[in-house]
Structures are given as C-alpha cells and as structure tokens.
Amino acid sequence: MISGHSPMIVTVGKNRTIPLPDELLEASKVNIGDILICKVMEDNCSITLEIFDDQTLSDEQIKAHGSLTRVEALNPKCFD
C-alpha cells in the first residue's frame, strides 16, 4: 500500500510489475517517473510504497539500492 492509504490486493505481472489504480495515484500524489521505496511488512505478505527522498537517482542507482522502483506507465502486456 502507499503510505497513508488503505491496503489493496493487486496481481503481480511479468517482471514483478504491480498495477496502481489511477484513483490511488491521484490521491497519493505519486506521478509517473517518481522513485518509490518498497518495504516488506512484518507479515511478509504485504508491502508499503513511499516516495523516496532522493528523486534524482539514475536507473542504475535505483537497481543497485535493491528496494527502490520507478513508477512507469502501465503496459497491459505485462499482465497478459
């Protein structure tokens, strides 16, 4: 879930893609291109997503961190 919002269940697609509904993006002020930090919760069944403080990281730096992801436009082929 995005910090401060109700939990929701989503289907993980190819390459571990997670769809975020437009309503959630609008309510949370998350935008395409934002960098999020993903934290696994104690139950190991859910994650929280928070906007990462440093939005200037390159894709290589995001990948090296291990817990970061960049918000990208939804590609329906990821869920075929």
Backbone as a chain_set.jsonl record, in Angstrom:
{"seq": "MISGHSPMIVTVGKNRTIPLPDELLEASKVNIGDILICKVMEDNCSITLEIFDDQTLSDEQIKAHGSLTRVEALNPKCFD", "coords": {"N": [[0.836, -1.18, 0.0], [0.357, 2.289, -0.495], [1.879, 4.568, 1.564], [-0.201, 5.722, 4.151], [-2.629, 5.074, 3.013], [-5.454, 2.885, 2.449], [-5.107, -0.705, 2.582], [-4.71, -2.768, -0.361], [-5.384, -5.415, -2.657], [-3.423, -6.656, -5.245], [-2.589, -7.959, -8.5], [0.457, -9.358, -9.335], [2.424, -8.765, -12.125], [4.278, -9.74, -15.11], [7.842, -9.585, -14.8], [7.663, -8.664, -12.216], [5.8, -6.567, -12.08], [3.583, -4.17, -10.704], [0.318, -3.116, -10.703], [-1.014, 0.152, -10.226], [-3.946, 1.657, -9.334], [-5.523, 4.452, -11.004], [-6.978, 6.155, -9.283], [-5.695, 5.809, -6.836], [-3.138, 6.753, -7.397], [-3.736, 9.445, -7.922], [-4.777, 10.286, -5.433], [-2.591, 9.951, -3.777], [-0.583, 11.555, -4.691], [1.443, 10.506, -6.231], [3.466, 10.258, -9.079], [4.053, 9.451, -12.569], [7.317, 8.405, -13.148], [8.255, 9.004, -10.617], [10.31, 7.988, -7.848], [10.039, 5.252, -5.756], [10.236, 3.768, -2.487], [10.188, 0.46, -1.488], [8.872, -1.41, 1.073], [8.878, -4.402, 2.827], [6.357, -5.733, 4.814], [5.895, -6.84, 8.251], [4.321, -9.154, 8.167], [5.113, -10.415, 5.92], [3.551, -10.609, 3.69], [2.682, -8.357, 2.54], [3.392, -5.062, 1.218], [4.7, -1.742, 1.696], [4.62, 1.344, -0.014], [6.529, 4.165, -0.456], [7.234, 7.557, -1.25], [10.465, 8.142, -2.274], [13.128, 9.961, -0.772], [15.285, 11.046, -2.35], [14.933, 12.013, -5.481], [16.53, 12.065, -7.694], [17.987, 9.934, -8.615], [19.671, 7.682, -10.864], [18.624, 5.074, -13.189], [20.366, 2.942, -12.829], [21.355, 3.396, -10.247], [19.004, 3.112, -8.799], [18.437, 0.403, -9.226], [20.7, -0.753, -8.004], [20.274, -0.119, -5.339], [18.216, -1.786, -4.442], [15.739, -1.803, -3.023], [14.201, 0.027, -4.26], [12.042, 1.51, -6.713], [10.902, 2.73, -9.883], [8.094, 4.611, -10.839], [6.209, 3.724, -13.584], [4.492, 4.107, -16.72], [1.597, 2.11, -17.202], [1.877, -0.99, -18.794], [-0.106, -2.936, -20.571], [0.637, -5.438, -21.604], [2.202, -6.606, -19.716], [0.536, -8.034, -18.145], [-0.672, -10.009, -19.544]], "CA": [[0.0, 0.0, 0.0], [1.086, 3.55, -0.452], [1.794, 5.047, 2.934], [-1.332, 6.573, 4.463], [-3.816, 4.643, 2.292], [-5.971, 1.568, 2.797], [-4.481, -1.798, 1.838], [-5.441, -3.317, -1.5], [-4.782, -6.611, -3.238], [-3.16, -6.498, -6.674], [-1.929, -9.086, -9.152], [1.802, -9.031, -9.8], [2.58, -9.177, -13.507], [5.608, -10.124, -15.567], [8.926, -8.735, -14.296], [7.223, -8.149, -10.906], [5.05, -5.337, -12.274], [2.428, -4.013, -9.829], [-0.532, -2.03, -11.198], [-1.558, 1.081, -9.246], [-5.111, 2.314, -9.926], [-5.426, 5.904, -11.171], [-7.502, 6.829, -8.103], [-4.663, 5.748, -5.806], [-2.085, 7.672, -7.801], [-4.221, 10.815, -7.743], [-4.937, 10.563, -4.005], [-1.307, 9.89, -3.072], [0.347, 12.497, -5.325], [2.504, 9.775, -6.913], [3.436, 10.544, -10.507], [4.917, 8.676, -13.446], [8.702, 8.836, -13.03], [8.668, 9.084, -9.22], [11.044, 6.863, -7.269], [9.409, 4.783, -4.524], [10.916, 2.737, -1.716], [9.269, -0.639, -1.185], [9.217, -2.049, 2.346], [8.095, -5.595, 3.139], [5.785, -5.641, 6.149], [6.226, -7.957, 9.134], [3.575, -10.366, 7.807], [5.74, -10.923, 4.69], [2.527, -10.77, 2.662], [2.311, -7.055, 2.003], [4.46, -4.071, 1.137], [4.312, -0.335, 1.658], [5.337, 2.138, -1.007], [6.661, 5.551, -0.036], [8.057, 8.351, -2.151], [11.85, 8.187, -1.807], [13.599, 11.343, -0.596], [16.149, 11.487, -3.454], [14.282, 11.74, -6.763], [17.487, 12.338, -8.772], [18.783, 8.741, -8.895], [19.61, 7.066, -12.197], [18.081, 3.717, -13.163], [21.404, 2.059, -12.285], [21.377, 3.603, -8.799], [17.772, 2.516, -8.276], [18.624, -1.052, -9.245], [21.735, -1.097, -7.026], [19.737, 0.05, -3.988], [17.532, -3.039, -4.137], [14.376, -1.633, -2.506], [13.6, 1.167, -4.943], [11.438, 1.299, -8.021], [10.411, 3.955, -10.52], [6.729, 4.486, -11.339], [6.171, 3.793, -15.043], [3.163, 3.946, -17.315], [1.167, 0.719, -17.253], [1.953, -1.699, -20.053], [-1.038, -4.068, -20.434], [1.28, -6.698, -21.974], [2.801, -7.178, -18.507], [-0.472, -8.801, -17.438], [-1.283, -10.98, -20.481]], "C": [[0.871, 1.229, 0.0], [0.822, 4.146, 0.914], [0.621, 6.002, 3.12], [-2.623, 6.179, 3.758], [-4.215, 3.243, 2.722], [-5.266, 0.49, 1.992], [-5.353, -2.239, 0.665], [-4.679, -4.522, -2.014], [-4.621, -6.375, -4.727], [-2.501, -7.769, -7.196], [-0.578, -8.618, -9.665], [1.968, -9.598, -11.203], [3.996, -9.624, -13.822], [6.637, -9.124, -15.062], [8.541, -8.022, -12.998], [6.536, -6.792, -11.009], [3.842, -5.326, -11.349], [1.589, -2.854, -10.352], [-1.022, -1.157, -10.044], [-2.745, 1.791, -9.893], [-4.939, 3.826, -9.98], [-5.896, 6.65, -9.931], [-6.448, 6.879, -6.991], [-3.524, 6.705, -6.138], [-2.5, 9.114, -7.565], [-4.292, 11.187, -6.267], [-3.602, 10.65, -3.279], [-0.275, 10.876, -3.607], [1.563, 11.798, -5.927], [2.351, 10.018, -8.401], [4.327, 9.576, -11.283], [6.329, 9.263, -13.336], [9.187, 8.952, -11.595], [9.411, 7.822, -8.794], [10.401, 6.528, -5.932], [10.315, 3.788, -3.823], [9.86, 1.723, -1.301], [9.747, -1.327, 0.086], [8.293, -3.233, 2.578], [7.632, -5.483, 4.59], [6.106, -6.901, 6.952], [5.515, -9.245, 8.763], [4.148, -11.047, 6.568], [4.747, -11.153, 3.56], [2.136, -9.44, 2.032], [3.518, -6.122, 1.997], [3.859, -2.678, 1.288], [5.173, 0.336, 0.601], [5.345, 3.574, -0.52], [7.531, 6.284, -1.047], [9.433, 8.496, -1.523], [12.328, 9.632, -1.77], [14.385, 11.865, -1.791], [15.537, 11.075, -4.79], [15.227, 11.937, -7.95], [18.296, 11.106, -9.172], [18.604, 8.253, -10.329], [18.99, 5.673, -12.063], [19.084, 2.735, -12.569], [21.472, 2.185, -10.76], [20.136, 3.003, -8.14], [17.932, 1.006, -8.176], [19.63, -1.485, -8.18], [21.213, -1.006, -5.596], [19.015, -1.211, -3.541], [16.099, -2.902, -3.649], [13.652, -0.469, -3.163], [13.001, 0.745, -6.275], [10.998, 2.644, -8.574], [9.004, 3.674, -11.039], [6.761, 4.689, -12.845], [4.74, 3.662, -15.522], [2.836, 2.46, -17.45], [1.261, 0.17, -18.665], [1.062, -2.927, -19.925], [-0.411, -5.42, -20.782], [1.935, -7.373, -20.774], [1.827, -8.088, -17.764], [-1.221, -9.77, -18.345], [-1.026, -12.391, -20.008]], "O": [[2.013, 1.189, 0.458], [-0.321, 4.219, 1.364], [0.456, 6.96, 2.364], [-3.625, 6.882, 3.89], [-3.411, 2.505, 3.29], [-4.867, 0.727, 0.852], [-6.576, -2.101, 0.698], [-3.468, -4.63, -1.825], [-5.559, -5.947, -5.4], [-1.931, -8.549, -6.434], [-0.484, -7.6, -10.351], [1.686, -10.773, -11.442], [4.808, -9.855, -12.926], [6.331, -7.941, -14.912], [9.022, -6.926, -12.712], [6.677, -5.957, -10.116], [3.15, -6.335, -11.213], [2.079, -1.729, -10.44], [-1.404, -1.677, -8.995], [-2.569, 2.466, -10.907], [-4.293, 4.416, -9.114], [-5.3, 7.659, -9.553], [-6.331, 7.883, -6.288], [-3.006, 7.389, -5.255], [-1.712, 9.918, -7.066], [-3.905, 12.294, -5.892], [-3.491, 11.348, -2.271], [0.802, 11.014, -3.026], [2.604, 12.427, -6.115], [1.24, 9.988, -8.929], [5.237, 8.964, -10.723], [6.509, 10.478, -13.424], [10.394, 8.996, -11.356], [9.169, 6.734, -9.315], [10.234, 7.398, -5.077], [11.069, 3.057, -4.465], [8.782, 2.082, -0.826], [10.891, -1.774, 0.165], [7.07, -3.093, 2.532], [8.423, -5.174, 5.481], [6.537, -7.908, 6.391], [6.042, -10.329, 9.014], [3.713, -12.14, 6.207], [5.068, -11.822, 2.577], [1.343, -9.406, 1.092], [4.519, -6.361, 2.672], [2.672, -2.465, 1.042], [6.313, -0.063, 0.361], [4.297, 4.137, -0.207], [8.45, 5.705, -1.627], [9.556, 8.922, -0.374], [11.973, 10.432, -2.635], [14.182, 13.004, -2.21], [15.62, 9.91, -5.179], [14.775, 11.974, -9.094], [19.207, 11.218, -9.992], [17.536, 8.392, -10.924], [18.85, 5.155, -10.955], [18.692, 1.795, -11.878], [21.63, 1.182, -10.063], [20.218, 2.448, -7.044], [17.597, 0.405, -7.154], [19.415, -2.499, -7.516], [21.671, -1.749, -4.728], [19.176, -1.658, -2.405], [15.305, -3.821, -3.85], [12.609, -0.028, -2.68], [13.41, -0.249, -6.875], [10.752, 3.585, -7.819], [8.753, 2.616, -11.616], [7.275, 5.696, -13.332], [3.879, 3.16, -14.8], [3.708, 1.653, -17.774], [0.784, 0.789, -19.616], [1.433, -3.877, -19.236], [-0.881, -6.451, -20.301], [2.197, -8.575, -20.806], [2.227, -8.828, -16.865], [-2.273, -10.292, -17.974], [-1.455, -13.347, -20.654]]}, "num_chains": 1, "name": "protein.A"}
